[in-house]
Amino acid sequence: MKYLFIMLLLACSCVIIPPKIELTGEKTMIERQITGEYRELEDDAWVVSSARTNVQKEKSGTAVSFSDEEILSAQNIRSMNEERIRRYKDESAIGEGRDGNLKYRSISVYEKDSRKKTELLSIIETENNARKKIILYYAAKTKRSENEERISFAAEQREKARRGDVLETADGKWVTKK
């Protein structure tokens, strides 16, 4: 009983100190991820490294230099366009080219409506520009030629394609992935 009284006395005399809270103007990691400013590493091999490169391209002699922000921007563009590109692929209006670029495939819906076709071509151009930045970045990083990196990227895109997607073969013919 004596011990119970001492325990009760100690329990009642405890002071609860709230944790120190600092308010900053910075977003949390979750807030940045929701707004698209931060992304977990992608599940494919085309992820962004934190290294900055400034390597001479082997064939053209022009320097390739991309900041992390530019590569993240290219990844974000690809991510933002993903749903629309999926819809166009499902309609067979876009195919994966043998060079790693998306290509327009003429279908009547877009041939009849110039506004829709212009929108589609704009998305293809934006996506292909983002892909080019990523390919050049990894070519410089791995010290491979742009062509070698493009072939590797194209193979990966073909592998990731879904059943029913249209793919360009090495001889320029279009086939549906089975």
MINU-343899 format. One record per atom (N, C-alpha, C, O): residue number from 1; x, y, z. Coordinates in Angstrom, 2 decimals. Each point is the difference from the previous one (the first is absolute). Example, Ala and Ser with C-alpha at 12.3 -4.5 7.8 and 13.67 -1.06 7.14 Angstrom:
<rs>
1_13.19_-5.69_7.80
1_-0.89_1.19_0.00
1_0.90_1.20_0.00
1_1.04_-0.02_0.66
2_-1.39_1.07_-1.38
2_0.82_1.19_0.06
2_-0.77_1.09_0.73
2_0.51_1.11_0.17
</rs>
This chain:
<rs>
1_0.82_-1.17_0.00
1_-0.82_1.17_0.00
1_0.88_1.26_0.00
1_-0.29_0.99_-0.67
2_1.35_-1.08_1.44
2_0.92_1.12_0.08
2_0.60_0.29_-1.39
2_0.14_1.16_-0.39
3_0.21_-2.24_-0.35
3_0.59_0.15_-1.33
3_-1.02_0.57_-0.99
3_0.35_0.79_-0.88
4_-1.58_-1.20_1.03
4_-1.07_0.51_-0.87
4_-0.18_1.50_0.20
4_-0.20_0.75_-0.95
5_0.27_-0.33_2.20
5_-0.15_1.42_0.32
5_1.16_0.80_-0.61
5_-0.22_1.09_-0.54
6_1.44_-1.61_0.62
6_1.18_0.68_-0.56
6_-0.11_0.07_-1.53
6_0.32_1.02_-0.61
7_-0.79_-2.11_0.00
7_-0.16_-0.02_-1.46
7_-1.05_1.01_-0.44
7_0.18_0.70_-0.99
8_-1.28_-0.63_1.72
8_-1.07_0.95_-0.31
8_0.50_1.42_0.16
8_-0.32_0.86_-0.82
9_1.09_-0.60_1.85
9_0.55_1.31_0.24
9_0.95_0.40_-1.13
9_-0.03_1.13_-0.48
10_0.89_-2.06_0.04
10_0.93_0.27_-1.09
10_-0.73_0.22_-1.32
10_0.37_0.86_-0.79
11_-1.40_-1.65_0.56
11_-0.76_0.12_-1.25
11_-0.71_1.34_-0.08
11_-0.07_0.60_-1.07
12_-0.44_-0.12_2.16
12_-0.73_1.27_0.00
12_0.93_1.20_-0.07
12_-0.42_1.07_-0.42
13_1.65_-1.24_0.83
13_0.92_1.14_0.02
13_0.80_0.13_-1.29
13_0.83_0.91_-0.12
14_-1.05_-1.80_-0.85
14_0.71_0.08_-1.27
14_-0.51_1.18_-0.81
14_-1.20_0.27_-0.03
15_2.10_0.40_-0.61
15_-0.34_1.13_-0.86
15_0.17_-0.45_-1.45
15_1.05_-0.53_-0.37
16_-2.05_0.75_-0.43
16_0.08_-0.35_-1.41
16_0.50_1.21_-0.76
16_-0.61_1.07_0.03
17_1.72_-1.26_-0.71
17_0.60_1.08_-0.77
17_-0.28_-0.27_-1.47
17_0.43_-1.03_-0.53
18_-1.14_1.94_-0.14
18_-0.27_-0.23_-1.42
18_1.29_0.12_-0.82
18_0.92_0.71_0.40
19_-0.86_-1.40_-1.53
19_1.21_0.09_-0.83
19_0.15_1.38_-0.61
19_-0.98_0.72_-0.20
20_2.20_-0.36_-0.09
20_0.28_1.29_-0.62
20_-0.43_-0.08_-1.48
20_0.39_-0.92_-0.71
21_-1.17_1.87_0.28
21_-0.48_0.03_-1.38
21_0.52_1.27_-0.66
21_-0.20_1.11_0.51
22_0.87_-1.29_-1.64
22_0.49_1.13_-0.77
22_-0.77_0.07_-1.30
22_-0.08_-0.99_-0.72
23_-0.47_2.13_0.41
23_-0.70_0.20_-1.26
23_0.99_0.60_-1.00
23_0.64_1.01_0.27
24_-0.55_-1.66_-1.43
24_0.88_0.51_-1.04
24_-0.83_0.19_-1.27
24_-1.13_-0.47_-0.08
25_1.69_1.13_-0.85
25_-0.69_0.21_-1.27
25_0.21_-1.14_-0.97
25_-0.53_0.03_-1.11
26_1.28_-1.04_1.52
26_0.29_-1.12_-0.89
26_-1.10_-1.05_0.06
26_-0.65_-0.19_1.02
27_0.47_-0.49_-2.14
27_-0.98_-1.08_-0.07
27_0.64_-1.30_0.50
27_1.21_-0.18_-0.08
28_-2.04_-0.70_0.59
28_0.50_-1.31_0.39
28_0.23_-0.83_-1.25
28_-0.43_0.37_-1.09
29_1.10_-1.51_1.25
29_0.25_-0.88_-1.13
29_-1.32_-0.46_-0.63
29_-0.10_-0.09_-1.22
30_-0.88_-0.20_2.04
30_-1.29_-0.46_-0.52
30_-0.69_1.11_-0.79
30_-0.57_-0.25_-1.06
31_0.61_1.48_1.57
31_-0.59_1.13_-0.72
31_0.69_0.22_-1.34
31_-0.65_0.27_-1.00
32_1.98_-0.39_0.99
32_0.73_0.17_-1.26
32_-0.33_-1.11_-0.98
32_-0.09_0.25_-1.21
33_-0.09_-1.46_1.70
33_-0.32_-1.12_-0.87
33_-1.40_0.18_-0.60
33_-0.20_-0.28_-1.18
34_-0.74_0.75_1.98
34_-1.36_0.21_-0.49
34_-0.03_1.07_-1.08
34_-0.72_-0.15_-0.99
35_1.48_1.22_1.17
35_0.01_1.08_-0.99
35_0.93_-0.29_-1.18
35_0.10_0.81_-0.92
36_0.58_-1.95_0.94
36_0.83_-0.38_-1.14
36_1.41_0.53_0.06
36_0.74_-0.16_-0.97
37_-0.35_0.79_2.06
37_1.35_0.54_0.11
37_1.00_-1.07_0.43
37_1.21_0.19_-0.15
38_-1.69_-1.28_0.67
38_0.87_-1.09_0.46
38_-0.63_-1.31_-0.43
38_-1.21_-0.19_0.14
39_2.02_-0.71_-0.65
39_-0.51_-1.30_-0.41
39_0.92_-1.08_0.53
39_1.22_0.17_0.01
40_-1.81_-1.26_0.43
40_0.81_-1.15_0.36
40_0.70_-0.47_-1.27
40_-0.44_0.32_-1.10
41_1.50_-1.05_1.23
41_0.71_-0.50_-1.18
41_-0.94_-0.85_-0.83
41_-0.74_-0.83_0.53
42_0.76_1.05_-1.82
42_-0.87_-0.73_-0.90
42_0.38_-1.48_0.02
42_1.12_-0.36_0.36
43_-2.07_-0.50_-0.75
43_0.28_-1.43_0.04
43_0.77_-0.48_-1.22
43_0.35_-1.18_-0.08
44_-0.08_2.07_-0.86
44_0.80_-0.42_-1.14
44_1.43_0.52_0.16
44_0.32_0.67_0.99
45_0.51_-0.98_-1.93
45_1.41_0.36_0.11
45_0.27_1.47_-0.31
45_1.13_0.46_0.19
46_-2.10_0.27_-0.66
46_0.21_1.39_-0.41
46_-0.32_0.93_1.15
46_-0.92_0.81_-0.07
47_1.69_-0.93_1.13
47_-0.21_0.84_1.17
47_1.04_1.10_0.04
47_1.02_-0.06_-0.69
48_-1.30_1.03_1.48
48_0.88_1.16_0.06
48_1.07_-0.20_1.07
48_-0.28_-0.41_1.13
49_1.48_0.72_-1.49
49_1.11_-0.06_0.94
49_0.23_1.39_0.55
49_-0.46_0.99_-0.57
50_1.17_-0.90_1.65
50_0.27_1.31_0.57
50_1.34_0.55_-0.51
50_0.51_0.99_0.52
51_0.04_-1.62_-1.52
51_1.27_0.46_-0.56
51_-0.25_1.01_-1.10
51_-0.98_-0.10_-0.74
52_1.86_1.07_0.63
52_-0.07_0.98_-1.08
52_1.06_-0.40_-1.02
52_1.14_-0.31_0.36
53_-1.52_0.33_-1.63
53_0.97_-0.43_-1.01
53_0.35_1.16_-0.92
53_-0.79_0.92_-0.19
54_1.96_-1.00_-0.35
54_0.46_0.92_-1.02
54_1.03_-0.76_-0.82
54_1.20_0.23_0.11
55_-1.69_-1.13_-0.94
55_0.85_-0.93_-0.73
55_-0.13_0.28_-1.49
55_-1.09_0.31_-0.48
56_2.19_-0.41_-0.23
56_-0.04_0.19_-1.44
56_-0.71_-1.19_-0.66
56_0.26_-1.15_0.35
57_-1.16_1.44_-1.30
57_-0.59_-1.07_-0.78
57_1.07_-0.50_-0.96
57_0.75_0.78_-0.59
58_-0.68_-2.08_0.44
58_1.07_-0.60_-0.79
58_-0.05_0.40_-1.47
58_1.03_0.37_-0.57
59_-2.19_-0.43_-0.05
59_-0.06_0.17_-1.45
59_-0.10_1.46_-0.42
59_0.70_0.43_-0.92
60_-1.56_0.36_1.59
60_-0.25_1.35_-0.49
60_0.96_1.03_0.55
60_0.19_1.06_-0.59
61_0.43_-1.37_1.74
61_0.93_0.95_0.57
61_-0.68_1.10_0.79
61_0.69_0.89_0.49
62_-2.00_-0.91_-0.34
62_-0.69_1.03_0.78
62_-0.14_-0.46_1.44
62_-0.22_-1.18_0.27
63_0.36_2.11_0.65
63_-0.08_-0.35_1.42
63_-1.45_-0.23_0.39
63_-0.91_0.71_-0.44
64_0.72_-1.71_1.27
64_-1.32_-0.30_0.53
64_0.03_0.30_1.49
64_0.77_-0.60_0.74
65_-1.59_1.53_-0.32
65_-0.03_0.34_1.40
65_-1.44_0.21_0.43
65_-0.68_0.90_-0.49
66_0.23_-1.73_1.40
66_-1.35_0.12_0.52
66_0.07_0.10_1.50
66_0.74_-0.74_0.65
67_-1.51_1.65_-0.10
67_-0.08_0.07_1.45
67_-1.04_-1.02_0.47
67_-0.79_-0.50_-0.79
68_0.82_0.22_2.07
68_-0.98_-0.92_0.57
68_-1.42_0.51_-0.23
68_-0.91_-0.79_-0.24
69_0.73_2.11_0.31
69_-1.32_0.57_-0.20
69_-0.52_-0.28_-1.41
69_-1.19_-0.26_-0.18
70_2.07_0.31_-0.81
70_-0.42_-0.26_-1.38
70_-0.41_-1.46_-0.18
70_-0.98_-0.29_-0.69
71_1.73_-0.61_1.29
71_-0.34_-1.42_-0.11
71_-1.27_-0.29_0.77
71_-0.86_-0.75_-0.47
72_0.72_1.34_1.66
72_-1.25_-0.17_0.76
72_-1.18_0.56_-0.78
72_-1.09_-0.58_-0.01
73_1.31_1.70_-0.65
73_-1.06_0.59_-0.82
73_-0.40_-0.94_-1.13
73_-1.18_-0.17_-0.28
74_2.16_-0.44_-0.36
74_-0.29_-0.96_-1.08
74_-0.78_-1.19_0.55
74_-0.95_-0.47_-0.64
75_1.35_-0.03_1.82
75_-0.73_-1.11_0.62
75_-1.43_0.42_0.35
75_-0.93_-0.77_-0.19
76_0.77_1.99_0.71
76_-1.34_0.49_0.35
76_-0.88_0.16_-1.23
76_-1.19_-0.30_0.05
77_1.76_0.76_-1.15
77_-0.75_0.13_-1.25
77_-0.50_-1.37_-0.43
77_-1.16_-0.16_-0.39
78_2.04_-0.82_0.45
78_-0.40_-1.36_-0.37
78_-1.10_-0.51_0.91
78_-0.95_-0.65_-0.44
79_1.07_0.95_1.69
79_-0.99_-0.44_0.98
79_-1.36_0.68_-0.24
79_-1.04_-0.64_0.07
80_1.08_1.94_-0.34
80_-1.24_0.76_-0.22
80_-0.72_-0.45_-1.28
80_-1.22_0.00_-0.05
81_1.97_-0.38_-0.96
81_-0.60_-0.39_-1.28
81_-0.41_-1.47_-0.04
81_-0.64_-0.44_-0.96
82_1.00_-0.31_1.97
82_-0.17_-1.46_-0.02
82_-1.44_-0.44_-0.29
82_-0.22_-0.87_-0.84
83_-0.75_1.47_1.51
83_-1.39_-0.42_-0.20
83_-0.50_0.32_-1.41
83_-0.65_-0.83_-0.63
84_0.97_2.03_0.16
84_-0.45_0.37_-1.36
84_0.66_-0.88_-1.05
84_-0.65_-0.44_-0.95
85_1.93_0.18_1.13
85_0.71_-0.86_-0.95
85_-0.60_-1.40_0.03
85_-0.14_-0.64_-1.04
86_-0.20_0.16_2.22
86_-0.63_-1.32_0.12
86_-1.31_-0.04_-0.80
86_-0.27_-0.97_-0.70
87_-0.52_2.03_0.83
87_-1.27_0.06_-0.74
87_0.25_-0.02_-1.51
87_-0.69_-0.71_-0.73
88_1.67_1.49_0.27
88_0.31_0.02_-1.42
88_0.54_-1.35_-0.48
88_-0.31_-0.44_-1.10
89_1.12_-0.22_1.93
89_0.50_-1.32_-0.36
89_-1.14_-1.00_-0.10
89_-0.02_-0.85_-0.89
90_-0.94_0.94_1.82
90_-1.16_-0.89_-0.04
90_-0.82_0.19_-1.28
90_-0.64_-0.94_-0.47
91_0.66_2.16_-0.08
91_-0.70_0.29_-1.26
91_0.86_-0.33_-1.22
91_-0.47_0.12_-1.13
92_1.72_-0.53_1.35
92_0.99_-0.26_-1.05
92_0.38_1.25_-0.79
92_0.44_-0.10_-1.14
93_-0.62_1.26_1.76
93_0.39_1.26_-0.64
93_1.48_0.29_0.21
93_0.59_0.80_-0.73
94_0.01_-1.45_1.72
94_1.42_0.14_0.30
94_0.62_-1.38_0.05
94_-0.59_-0.95_0.52
95_1.79_0.85_-1.07
95_0.76_-1.24_0.08
95_1.38_0.28_0.54
95_0.51_1.12_-0.10
96_0.11_-2.14_0.65
96_1.38_0.10_0.47
96_0.92_-0.23_-1.19
96_0.03_-1.09_-0.57
97_0.71_2.12_0.20
97_0.92_-0.12_-1.13
97_1.23_-0.81_0.34
97_0.35_-0.15_1.17
98_0.30_-0.35_-2.19
98_1.20_-0.82_0.21
98_1.17_0.83_0.53
98_0.98_-0.56_0.50
99_-1.09_1.90_-0.60
99_1.07_0.88_0.47
99_-0.23_0.52_1.42
99_0.75_0.84_0.49
100_-1.80_-1.35_0.19
100_-0.27_0.43_1.37
100_-0.94_1.19_0.09
100_-0.33_0.44_1.10
101_-0.10_0.07_-2.23
101_-0.95_1.11_-0.02
101_-1.41_-0.50_-0.24
101_-0.21_-1.08_-0.56
102_-0.76_1.88_1.00
102_-1.39_-0.29_-0.34
102_-0.22_0.50_-1.42
102_0.61_0.98_-0.42
103_-1.48_-1.65_-0.30
103_-0.30_0.41_-1.38
103_-1.51_0.04_-0.21
103_-0.74_-0.83_0.52
104_0.33_1.81_-1.29
104_-1.41_0.16_-0.35
104_-0.39_-1.05_-1.03
104_0.73_-0.25_-0.96
105_-1.88_-0.36_1.18
105_-0.53_-0.97_-0.95
105_-1.33_0.55_-0.48
105_-0.91_0.23_0.80
106_0.80_-0.04_-2.04
106_-1.18_0.63_-0.60
106_-1.25_-0.85_0.20
106_-0.10_-1.11_-0.52
107_-0.86_1.66_1.27
107_-1.31_-0.64_0.12
107_-1.05_1.08_-0.26
107_0.23_1.18_0.23
108_-1.37_-1.61_-0.72
108_-1.01_0.93_-0.51
108_-0.48_1.02_1.03
108_-0.26_1.15_-0.37
109_0.14_-1.53_1.63
109_-0.48_0.93_1.03
109_0.85_1.27_0.03
109_-0.54_1.10_0.10
110_1.85_-1.25_-0.20
110_0.90_1.14_0.09
110_0.23_0.66_-1.36
110_0.31_1.19_-0.07
111_-0.46_-1.93_-0.99
111_0.13_0.58_-1.33
111_-1.19_0.92_-0.31
111_0.15_0.98_-0.74
112_-1.31_-1.29_1.30
112_-1.20_0.80_-0.25
112_-0.08_1.25_0.87
112_-0.68_0.96_-0.36
113_1.35_-0.95_1.49
113_-0.07_1.12_0.94
113_1.40_0.57_0.22
113_0.80_-0.57_0.73
114_-0.51_1.70_-1.38
114_1.35_0.56_0.06
114_0.37_0.47_1.41
114_1.18_-0.05_0.37
115_-2.14_0.48_0.42
115_0.28_0.43_1.37
115_0.49_-1.18_0.84
115_0.98_0.11_0.74
116_-1.67_-1.25_-0.86
116_0.40_-1.20_0.74
116_1.37_-0.50_-0.47
116_0.83_-0.42_0.81
117_-0.61_0.49_-2.11
117_1.28_-0.47_-0.55
117_1.14_0.90_0.48
117_1.08_-0.50_0.34
118_-1.30_1.81_-0.31
118_1.02_0.94_0.47
118_0.33_-0.26_1.46
118_1.17_0.03_0.39
119_-2.19_-0.28_0.42
119_0.22_-0.30_1.42
119_0.82_-1.29_0.16
119_0.93_-0.05_0.80
120_-1.28_-0.97_-1.57
120_0.71_-1.28_0.04
120_1.45_0.18_-0.42
120_0.90_-0.50_0.67
121_-0.66_1.21_-1.76
121_1.37_0.22_-0.48
121_0.82_0.80_1.01
121_1.21_-0.22_0.14
122_-1.86_1.15_0.55
122_0.69_0.79_1.03
122_0.44_-0.89_1.16
122_1.11_0.15_0.51
123_-1.95_-1.06_-0.10
123_0.36_-0.93_1.09
123_1.14_-0.91_-0.44
123_0.92_-0.26_0.77
124_-0.98_-0.22_-2.01
124_1.08_-0.85_-0.52
124_1.32_0.77_0.01
124_1.03_-0.54_0.41
125_-1.06_1.79_-0.87
125_1.22_0.81_-0.04
125_0.56_0.25_1.40
125_1.20_-0.10_0.22
126_-2.07_0.42_0.73
126_0.42_0.24_1.38
126_0.63_-1.25_0.60
126_1.05_0.06_0.63
127_-1.71_-1.19_-0.83
127_0.50_-1.28_0.52
127_1.34_-0.35_-0.63
127_0.93_-0.41_0.70
128_-0.82_0.56_-2.01
128_1.25_-0.35_-0.69
128_1.16_0.91_0.43
128_1.14_-0.46_0.10
129_-1.43_1.74_0.15
129_1.05_0.90_0.50
129_0.47_-0.43_1.39
129_1.20_0.04_0.28
130_-2.12_-0.44_0.58
130_0.36_-0.48_1.34
130_0.82_-1.29_-0.12
130_1.00_-0.17_0.70
131_-1.42_-0.72_-1.58
131_0.74_-1.25_-0.20
131_1.42_0.28_-0.49
131_0.95_-0.64_0.44
132_-0.82_1.61_-1.35
132_1.32_0.33_-0.54
132_0.93_0.50_1.10
132_1.17_-0.38_0.04
133_-1.68_1.23_0.85
133_0.82_0.49_1.11
133_0.48_-1.15_0.87
133_1.16_-0.05_0.40
134_-2.06_-0.87_-0.12
134_0.34_-1.14_0.85
134_1.04_-0.89_-0.70
134_0.95_-0.45_0.63
135_-1.14_0.21_-1.90
135_0.94_-0.83_-0.77
135_1.38_0.65_-0.03
135_1.00_-0.68_0.23
136_-0.93_1.98_-0.51
136_1.29_0.70_-0.04
136_0.67_0.00_1.37
136_1.22_-0.15_0.10
137_-2.01_0.33_0.93
137_0.54_0.00_1.37
137_0.66_-1.34_0.31
137_1.12_-0.05_0.50
138_-1.83_-1.03_-0.78
138_0.55_-1.32_0.31
138_1.13_-0.38_-0.93
138_0.91_-0.74_0.40
139_-0.93_1.21_-1.64
139_1.13_-0.26_-0.90
139_1.26_0.65_0.55
139_1.07_-0.61_0.00
140_-1.21_1.84_0.47
140_1.16_0.70_0.58
140_0.45_-0.67_1.29
140_1.19_-0.15_0.26
141_-2.15_-0.23_0.54
141_0.31_-0.60_1.31
141_0.70_-1.36_-0.15
141_0.92_-0.31_0.76
142_-1.37_-0.48_-1.73
142_0.57_-1.35_-0.18
142_1.13_-0.03_-1.02
142_0.60_-1.04_-0.25
143_-0.32_2.22_-0.35
143_1.05_0.12_-1.02
143_-0.26_-0.89_-1.22
143_0.92_-0.51_-0.64
144_-2.21_0.34_0.35
144_-0.39_-0.72_-1.22
144_-0.46_1.04_-1.02
144_-0.29_1.14_0.35
145_0.22_-1.56_-1.60
145_-0.45_0.92_-1.03
145_-1.50_0.23_0.16
145_-0.70_-0.81_0.61
146_0.23_1.91_-1.16
146_-1.43_0.29_0.04
146_-0.79_-1.12_-0.66
146_-1.07_-0.39_0.49
147_1.59_-0.13_-1.60
147_-0.69_-1.07_-0.73
147_-0.10_-1.28_0.85
147_-1.05_-0.64_0.01
148_2.12_0.28_0.69
148_-0.03_-1.19_0.86
148_-1.04_0.17_1.11
148_-0.76_-0.92_0.30
149_0.73_2.10_0.30
149_-0.95_0.26_1.08
149_-1.43_0.03_-0.53
149_-0.93_-0.47_0.66
150_0.75_1.02_-1.86
150_-1.33_0.05_-0.61
150_-0.51_-1.41_-0.30
150_-1.18_-0.29_0.22
151_2.04_-0.58_-0.70
151_-0.38_-1.39_-0.28
151_-0.42_-0.70_1.30
151_-1.00_-0.72_0.03
152_1.77_0.96_1.03
152_-0.32_-0.59_1.30
152_-1.35_0.53_0.52
152_-0.82_-0.77_0.50
153_0.62_2.07_-0.63
153_-1.25_0.61_0.46
153_-1.19_-0.53_-0.80
153_-1.04_-0.33_0.56
154_1.20_0.24_-1.87
154_-1.07_-0.51_-0.87
154_-0.36_-1.43_0.36
154_-1.18_-0.36_0.03
155_2.19_-0.46_0.24
155_-0.26_-1.39_0.38
155_-0.79_-0.05_1.31
155_-0.91_-0.81_0.16
156_1.27_1.67_0.76
156_-0.72_0.05_1.28
156_-1.46_0.42_-0.20
156_-0.90_-0.55_0.63
157_0.68_1.53_-1.49
157_-1.37_0.47_-0.26
157_-0.83_-1.10_-0.66
157_-1.18_-0.16_0.31
158_1.79_-0.59_-1.23
158_-0.71_-1.12_-0.62
158_-0.35_-1.07_1.03
158_-1.08_-0.58_-0.03
159_2.01_0.33_0.93
159_-0.22_-1.00_1.06
159_-1.13_0.43_0.93
159_-0.80_-0.83_0.44
160_0.73_2.12_-0.14
160_-1.02_0.52_0.91
160_-1.37_0.15_-0.67
160_-1.01_0.18_0.69
161_0.98_-0.24_-2.01
161_-1.27_0.19_-0.73
161_-1.00_-1.08_0.40
161_0.37_-1.14_0.30
162_-1.63_1.52_-0.30
162_-1.07_-0.93_0.36
162_-0.45_-0.80_-1.22
162_0.28_0.37_-1.14
163_-0.97_-1.45_1.41
163_-0.61_-0.75_-1.09
163_-0.95_0.91_-0.75
163_-0.78_0.73_0.60
164_0.85_-0.78_-1.91
164_-0.85_0.84_-0.83
164_0.65_1.30_-0.44
164_-0.51_0.67_-0.90
165_1.64_-0.29_1.53
165_0.72_1.20_-0.42
165_0.65_-0.24_-1.36
165_0.35_-1.13_-0.35
166_-0.20_2.21_-0.40
166_0.59_-0.10_-1.33
166_1.48_0.36_0.10
166_0.38_1.02_0.58
167_0.46_-1.90_-1.17
167_1.45_0.16_0.06
167_0.58_-0.01_-1.41
167_-0.49_-0.72_-0.87
168_1.53_1.52_0.67
168_0.68_0.02_-1.29
168_1.13_-1.01_0.03
168_0.83_0.01_0.92
169_-0.79_-0.89_-1.92
169_1.06_-1.01_-0.07
169_1.26_0.62_-0.61
169_-0.02_1.14_-0.46
170_1.11_-1.89_0.48
170_1.29_0.48_-0.53
170_-0.09_0.37_-1.47
170_0.74_0.87_-0.46
171_-1.64_-1.52_-0.29
171_-0.13_0.31_-1.43
171_-1.06_1.06_-0.28
171_-0.36_0.22_-1.16
172_-0.16_0.45_2.20
172_-0.93_1.11_-0.18
172_-1.46_-0.39_-0.09
172_-0.85_0.85_-0.26
173_0.53_-2.11_0.46
173_-1.41_-0.43_-0.05
173_-0.61_0.12_1.39
173_0.70_-0.08_1.01
174_-2.02_0.27_-0.97
174_-0.71_0.11_1.26
174_-0.67_-1.33_0.34
174_-0.68_-0.60_-0.83
175_0.89_0.17_2.08
175_-0.61_-1.26_0.48
175_-0.67_0.28_1.34
175_0.37_0.93_0.72
176_-1.36_-1.76_-0.40
176_-0.68_0.11_1.28
176_0.64_-0.99_0.95
176_0.18_-1.17_-0.33
177_0.16_1.66_1.53
177_0.62_-0.87_1.01
177_-1.01_-1.01_0.49
177_-1.12_0.35_0.36
178_1.53_-1.60_-0.35
178_-0.88_-1.08_0.44
178_0.27_-0.40_1.42
178_-0.66_-0.90_0.52
</rs>
